[in-house]
Structure formats: C-alpha cells, structure tokens
Amino acid sequence: MSVETQEAAPSGTGPRTVPTSDWSLSWQGVRTVAQLELRQRVRSTRWKIALVVWFVVVGLITLLTSGAIAMLFDDPSLGADGAGRTMFGVVVFFVLFLGLLVAPALTAPAINGDRAAGTLATLQATMLTPAEIVVGKLLAAWLAALAFLAASVPFVVWAFAVGGLPFWSLVSVVLVLAVVLGVVCAVGLGFSALTAKTSGSAVLTYLTVGGLSVVSLALFGLSAPLVTTTEAVRTWDVPADYDWEDTEPPECEWTTHTQEVWHSERTWWLLAANPFVIVADAQPLADPEAYDYAADPLTLIQYGVRYARTGPAAEQDWCSGMWADGTGASPVEEQRPSESAVWPWGLGIYVLLGAAGVVTAVRRLQIPARRLPKGTRVA
C-alpha cells in the first residue's frame, strides 16, 4: 500500500512525501544532513586550524621542492621540462599522501561518534531515510576533503606552471585526486557504522588505505617468484666462438638462451588499486623519447606499471649495445609500454570499495536495528 502522507518541509522546498524505503533518496534530505554536518565543521576551531596548517605545510613543501629542483636541474641541457615534471610530481604525491591521512579522520566519527553523543537517534527519528543520512554525511565529508584539496590547488598549479606538461595532466590529476579522497571518505563511513568506537573505525580505515598504498606494492614484488618461469628466449647475441681479445667487433647473430622470465603481465593488476599508481597513470602517456631524461615520479610510475602490464619482451638484444660505435645494429624492436590505461581499473576497484562502504552504513542504520555492538548507545 502506498503512503500519501506529506509533512511540512523547510521554507521554499515544498512538502515532502513520507519515504517508503530505507534506500529512498531525495535532494532535500541529503542536503539537510550535509548542511548540519558542514555547519558543525565550520563552527569547529580544530577544522579551521587543520586547514590552515595544511595550506602552510603544502606551501612550505612546494617552496622547498622548487629550490631543490632548481639545484638538481641547473644543467641547461635538461631544460625546464624536466624540472617542471619533477616538481609537479613531487607536489602532487605529497598532496595525495596528506589527503590519505586526513580523509579517514573526516568520516571515522561520522556515525559511531554521533551515536555515542546521542544525536544519531534524533536524525533517525525524523523522516530522513538511512540512505539520506549516509549520503548526506558522505557528501559533507567529501566537501570537507575537497576544501583541503582546493587549498593545495594553487601550489599544484604553481608546480604545473614551471613547464613540461600538457594542460590535461593538471585536469586529470586533480579530478582523480578528488575521486580518491571521496572513496576514502566512503570507506571510513562504512567502518564508522560497523564499529562502536571512533578509534576502531579510524584504525580500520587507515589499515585499508595502507593496504592499498603499501601492501599492494609489496604483494606485487613478493609474487614475482610465483610468476617466474624458465623459458627459451630468442636473443641477438655475440657468437659463441668470438675471441674477446680481438680488436674487431663481432657480427651479432640470433641465438636461443634458457633463462628465467618474470611474467609481470599476470600480476600487474595488484598495482591497479594503488592510489599513487592511479594518480600517476591518469595523466596522458608521456612521450617515450622524453622518458630518457624525465625522472619525475609521475612518469616513472606510469611507465613502470605500463611496462609491467606489457610483460617480458619476446626477443632481447644482448649485443648491439656493447659497443659505443654502434656496431651490429640490432634487428630487435624496442619494446614499448602498453597503451592501455591502468587507472580505470584502479578507479573501478575504488568505486566498488566506496559503494561497499555506503551500503554497509545504510544497512547498519536501518530501523529497527537487528543487532548493535555491545555497549552501543541508542539515544
């Protein structure tokens, strides 16, 4: 049976129909919860201090990075491109690192903190649905995280303006940073609904972030022996009967060697969920010729994960590079990194994690509650 009951809503928003499902969403309900959360944050002195400290720290790191880059790239032959790319990468990764530290703190107490204070029950007693409460809290936390990101944008733009990068690199990196911070907020919200104490939800969120950032990289390296096989590899090599005391360079020839081959193309997906990989790979693929001197972290990580996805080369050159005069031009084609982007896979994993956090939070706020942690305050 449908429900037609309507209640008065805030001025200018019109009457609101009583929701019939815990998953019902309306902009009015989401906005109401988000406004309550944001007003509470704006009144908080600690939040303002944190924002100021963030701005000062990012600015200081950018200034120090600028000075260090100026010293490292004082060789005119390197040009401004190498300096610009390196400075941009360092600043972006530092902002991402700080964001992964701040975002969990924005949602860790969002539900269990309100439940302990007795204010969550007040929201649940209204016409707001669990979905509206969760999405409203998530929106407020994400906007707070975006405020920290916005405070960093001037310094990211400063690093970008040094040169060496297309405009789309700036746009893609900032957008992906915003999405990653939003997903971390959603994960923290899910843990906040699962645990009774804010410290527990914060620790679980930090462990998840640490697992994505560090453990994924460790697993990729530790899994190398599992995907390493002994195979016959075709190589362009020096003849076996060549006299190394001879002053004349040898005539290289094709041969076959049995060696261990690491099939990284089987485990590259372990790196896809790493937030630093996602941000680095989101920028347009750098020119392979520029890679020779580009030592910036974004390009190095982008090329590294693309080569990992490509896997080992079918043929190897063991000869032509041994003589400075270029004797024995190699017929082996230079291996190129995969042109298939990795970051969409990473963002897909992140979206699933964020959705799981939201679904978990909504289910834990359903009324009547089926089960609550021991010692949990209801009202």
N, C-alpha and C positions, 0 to 999 in steps of 0.2 A: 504494500500500500504506500503510495507516495505521500510525502509530507508537504503541506502547503503553508505551514506556519511561517510567518515573517516577523522579524523584530526590527526595532528602530536601529539604524546604523548611524555612525558619526555624520555630522552635517556635510552635505554635498555628495555623499556616497550612495544614498538611496537605501531602501530596505534590503535586508539580506535574508535569503531563504535558509531555513534550518538544514544543515547538511545531513545527508542520509548515509554517508560512508566515511570511515576514518581516513580514506585516501582522497577525499574531496579537497579541491584546491580552488581558492579564489584570490584574486589580487588584493582585495580588501583585507582578507585575513592575514596573508603573508606580509603585507605592508604594515599592518598593525603590530605584529610581533617584531618585525625588523626595526620599526621606529622605537619600540620600547627598548630593544637591545642597544640600539645606537645611542639613544638618549642617555642610557645608563653608562655607556662607554665614554661619551663626551663629557659627562659630569665627573668621570674618574680622573684624578690627577695623575695616577700612575700611567694611564694610557697616553696622556699628553707628554709626560716625561719620556716614555719609551719612544714615542715618535720623534721627539727632539734628539734623543740620544742616537737613534737610528740615522737621522739626517746627518748628524755630526760625524759619526763613525764612517758612514759610506763616503762622505765628502773627504774625510782625512785619508782613507784608503785610496781614493781616486787621486788625490794630490800626491801621495807618496808613490803611487804606481806611475804617475806621469813623470816624476823625477827619475825613478829607476829606469823607465823605458827610454828616457832621453839619454841616459848614460849608456845603456846597452846598445842603442841604435844610433850611436854617434857617427857610424860609418856612412858617408853619403851614398855609397853604392847600394845600401839596403833600401834607401828611400823612405818616404813617410808611410807607405802602405804597411810594411811590416810592423812599424811602431803602432800604427792605428789599430791593426787587427789584434795585436798582442794586448794593448791597453783595453780595448773593448772586451776581449775575452776574460781578462782578469777581473774587471769590474762586474761584468755580468755574472760570473761564477760566484763572486763574493756576495752579490745581492741575493742570488739563489740560496747560498749557504745560510745567510742570515734569515731569509724567508722561511727556510725549512726549520729554523729554530723558533721563530716567532709564531708561525701559523698554528702549530699544535696548542700553544698556550691560549689562543683565541677561542678555541672550542672545547678544550678539555673540561672546563667547569660549566659548559653551557646548559647541560641538563641535570647532571648529578649535583652541581652547585646550587641550582635553583630548587631542586628537590630538597636538599638539606636545609635551605633557607625558608622553605615553605611557600615559595612563590610559584612553583610549577603547578601545584594543585589549583591555584587561583586561575591560571590560564586554562587548565583542563576543565574547570567548571564552567567556562564560558562556551560560546558557540563555536569557538575555534576547534578545528579538527587536529588530530595528531600530525597529519601531513602539513598543515599550515604552520603549526608551531615549529616543526623541524625545519621546513624550508625557510621560514622567516628567520630563525636563528642562524641557519646556514648563510642566508643572504647577508645578514648583519656582519657575521664573522668574515665573510669574503670581502665585503666592502671595507672592513677594517684592515684586512690584509692588503687590499688594493691601495689603501691610503699609505701604507708603508712602501709599497711598490712605487706609487706616484712620487713619494719623497725621494726616491732613488733615480727617477727618470732624468732629472737634469744632469746628473753625473754620468748616466749611461749615454745620454746624448752628447755630452762633452767628450767622452771616450770615442764615440762614433764619429764625431766631427774631426778627429785627428786624421782620418782618411783611411782608404784601403778597403772599404766595404760598400756594397750596394745598399740603397735605402731599404730594400725589402728585408735585409738582415736585421735591421733595427726593429721593423714592424713585427716580423715573425718571432723574434726572440722575446720581445715584451709581451706579446699575446700568449706565447707558450708559458712564460713565467706566471702570468695571471691565471692560466688554467691549472697549472701545477699547484699553486697556492690554494686555489679553490678546492681541488681534490683533497689536499691535506686537511683542509678545514672540514670537509665532509667525513673523512676517516676519523678525525678527532671527535666529531659529533656522534658517530656510531659508538665509539668506545665510551663516550660520556654517558650514553644511555645504557650501556652494558654494565658499567661498574658503579659501585656505591660511592667511591671516594674520587675526588678530583685528581689526587696524586696518581691513582691507578690508571685513570684514563690518559693522563699526560704521559706516563711511562710507556703505556702500550702504543700510543701514537708515535712517540719518539723511537720506539723499537721498530715500528713499521717503516718509518722514514729512514732509519739507519739500515734496515734490511734492504730497502730499495736502493739506497745510495752506496752502501759498502758491501753488504753480503752478496748482492748480485754480481759485483765485480770479482769478489773472492771466489764465488762458485764458478764463474767463467774460467778463471785461471786454474782452479783445482780440478775442473772437469777435463782439462787438456789430456791427461793420460788416458781417459776413457774413450776419447775420440781420435787417438793417435794410432795409426796402423803402419805396418811395414809393407811398403809397396815398391814396385819397379818404376822409376821416374826417368823419363827421357830428358837428357841433358846435352847441351852444347859445350863440349869439354875438350881439354888438351889430349892429344893422342897418348895412349899408354906407353908407347916406345919413345916419347920425346926426351931428348937429352937436355936437362935443365941447365947444363953448363954451356949450351950452345948460345951464341950471341944473336942468332936469328930467331925471331918469334915463330911459334908453331902454327901450323894450319889446323884450325879447330875442326872438329868433326862431331857428328851425332853419336852418342853412346847411351847406354842404359845403366843406371845405378840403383841399387836396392837401398832404400833409406826409410827412416821414419817420417811420416807425413801427418801433420796436425790438421784435421778436418774441422776448422773453426766454423764452417758454414752450418754445422749441425748444432752448435750451441750459441750462435750469435744472439739468439732471442733472449738469453739471460741478461744481456746488456740493454735490451729494449726498454725495460722498466726503470732503468737508472735515470733519475731526473736530470743529471748533468749531461747524459747522452742525449736525452730528448731535446734539451735546450740547444745543445751544440749542433745536432743534426737538423734542427728546424730551419737554420739559415740556408740560403742557396748554396749548392755544392761549389766549393772554391775551384778556381782554375788549376788543373793539375800542374801546369808549368809554374804557377805561383807557389805551389806546395814545397818547392825546393828550399825556399827561404822563409816560408811562413811558419813560425814556431809558436803561434798563438794557441792557447788551449782549445778554443772552439774548433779550429781547423784540424788540429792533431787528433782530437777525439772523433770528429766527424769522419776523417779519413780512416782512422783506426777501426771504427765499427763497420764502415763500409767495406774495408778490406777483409774484416772478419766474416762478413756475410758472403763475400765473394769466394772465400776458401783458397786452398793452395793452387798455385799455377800448374797447368798441365805440363808445361815444359820449363826448364830452368837453364840459365846461362851461367856457366862456370868458367868461361874462357875470355870473352872479349874485354871484360873489364879489368883484366890482369895486366894490360899493357897501356901505358899512358899515351902511346902514339895512335891508339885506336885500331891497332892491327887485329884482324879477324873479326870483321863486322858481324854481329850476331843476327841470325835469322829468327831468333826468339822474339815474339811480340811482347812489348811491355804490358804487364798486367795493369788493368785499370780498376779502380774501385767500383763497386756496384752502384748503378744509378738509381736503384730502388731505395726510397727513403725508409729509414728505420723509425723516425719519430711518430708516424701514425700508429704503428703497433704499440709503442710506448704509451701514447695518449689513450689508445683503446683500453689498455690494461688499467690505466689510471681512472678512466671513466667508469669501468666496472667496479673498481675499489670504492670510488666515491658513491656510486649507486648502492653498493652493498652497505655502506655506512648510513646512508639516508634511509634505506629500507629497514635496517636494524633499529634505528632510532624511532621510526614511526611505529613499528611493531611493539616496541617497549613502552610507548606512550598510549597504547590503546586502553580504553576504559570499558569494562572493569579489567584491571590488571590481573593476569593469570598467576604470575609469580614475581615477587620482588626480592632483591637481595636481603639477607638478614640484617636487621637494624636500620632498614631504609625508612626515612620519614615520608609519610604520605601527605600530610597537611600540617 
